[in-house]
Amino acid sequence: MKQALFLDFQDSFTYNVVQELEDIGISVKVIPWQDFTSLESEKLLVLGPGPGHPDEYAEIFEMILGWLEMGKNIFGVCLGHQLIWKLKGMEIISSAHPMHGQSFLLPISNLVENWLDLKGPLKVQRYNSLAVRFSGVYAPDLYSVEGDELMLAKTKQIISYQFHPESLGTNCRKSFFLPILKDLL
């Protein structure tokens, strides 16, 4: 069975994400983010949603970078998405459209449509006041932006979403999780 290590940032959506991962056949080991001290045997690290600014979690920055340097993969949701791209050199900003539990039409390119095997725009659920400013410093292979905010990103080692793919307000939830099996595990 495919295995993932999930860093829990004490967010109420943690186990919703875990359930979606388990539903597609991934065994998930959940640990508090403060217990992330060494590289584990899992191939996939999941950086879950959570409160606050990514800078509040600076004590694990080196561990996340180490995970990537070892060729391991990362899946990030909301705060996890922000952590990844902050470490890749992008700026965390106040979102131009802060939302909590609201639907959002995600604009996607033909390449992203093909990757997800969906047609856009897609309705997704957002719970955030912060965003990753897409500056082109490090452009993902596939991405979606709204204004200058990075909403979805994929590289060889990373899949991340600013929105909540596990939320009932996101249509085609499973389609956002299946690429993890195809591309990261």
N, C-alpha and C positions, 0 to 999 in steps of 0.2 A: 504494500500500500504506500502511496505517496505521503510524505510527511512534511509538516510545516511547524515552525516555531512562531507563536503569536505573542507579540508584546502588548500587554493590556495596559492602557493608559487610564484605567478606571472610568471608562465611558459606558453609558447605558446601551450602546449599540454593539459592544464587543461580541456578545454571544449570538447576535443576529448574523454578524459576519462569519463567525465560527460555524454556525449552522449551514450557511450557504456553501462554505468550503467543504464541510463534511458531506453535504448532499451531492457534491460532484466527485466524492471519493478520496478526499484528502484527510488524513489523520492529523489532528491539530493538538499541539501541546501549548497551553496557555500559561504564561508566566507574567507576574507584575513587571513593568518596565524597569523598575529599580533592581530587579534580580538578573538583568541582562549583563553578565560579566565575562562571558567567554563564548567563543565560537562553538556552537552546538553542532550536532551531527546532521541536523536537518538541512536540506538543500534550499528550502524556501523560508525566508523571514517575512512575517506579516507585521507591518506597522499599522496598528489599528487607529481608529478615530479617538479623539480625546479633547479635553479642554486645554485652553491656554495657547501660548505662542511657542513655536518650536524651540526658541532659545531657552525655555524653561527646562528643556531636556538635554542640555549641552553635555551632561556627564556621559551620555551614551553615543555622542557623535562619532568618536573614534571607533567604537565597536561596529556601528553601522558601516562606516567607511571600510573597516577591516573585512566585513562580510562581503562587500562588493569586490575588494581587492583580491579576495580568495576565489573569485569567480562564482560566488553564490548569488542567488536571486532574491529580489525583494518585491513584495506587493504592498502598496500603501493606499490607505483610505483616509481622506480628509486631513487630519493632523499628520498621519503617516505620509501622505502625498507631500505636504509642506516640508516635513523633515527631510525627505529624500532630495527635493529640489533645492532646498536651502544649502544642503551639503554639496550639491552640484554647482553652486555659485549663483543661484537665482535669489532675488529679493522677496521677502515676505512683506506684504502690504495689507492695508485695510481694504477689504473688497469694495468695489464701487457699488455692488449690489448685495449687501449682507442679507442673509436669509436664514431662517430657522424653521425647518419643517415645511418648506414651500417647494412647489414643483418649478422646474426650470427646463426650458427647451434647449438641449445641448446641440449646438451646431457641429456636424461632423463632415469630414471630407469623404470623397469616394474611397480613398485608401483605408480610412478608419471604418467606413461601412463594410468594405470587403473583409477587413480583419475581424470585425465583430459578427459578420454575416447578418447585418441588419440594415435597414434603410432609415435615414435620419430626416429631420431632426428627431431626437429621442427625448422623452420626458424622463427627467431624473430628479431626485429629491436632494435638496441642499440644506445643510445645517452649518453655516459658517459665517464668520465676520472677517476672516483673514483669507488671503489668496496668495498664490505664487505669481509674481510678475514675470511674464514670459519676455525675456530680453534677447533671446537668440545666443546668449553666452554659451549655452550647451543645448542644442536643439535635439529633442528626442527623435527617434525614427518616425513615429506616428504621434500626432497630438491634436488636441482641439483647444482652441482659445476663444474666449469671449472678451472682446476688447483687448486688453493686454494681460488677462488672467488665464493661466494654464489650467484647464479643466480636466484633461485626460492626457496621459503620456505613456508611451511604450518604447522601450529600448530592448536590446538583447537580454538584459538582466533585470529590467524593471517594468512593472505595470502599476500605474497609480491613477487614482481618481480623486478630484477635489470634492465630488459629490458622494452620496451614500448609495452604492449599487445594491446594497442589501435591503434598503427601505421599501416598504410597500408602495411608496409614491414613485418608485422607479419602475418603468415598464421594462419588460424583457430582462429581469434581474439576472437570470441564469446566464444570459449571453455576455454579461460583463465578467462572470467568473470562469466560464469555460476556457478562455484564452490562457488562464493560469496553467491549466493542464497541458495545453498545446505548446505554449511558449516558455514556461518557466520550470516545469517539472518533467 
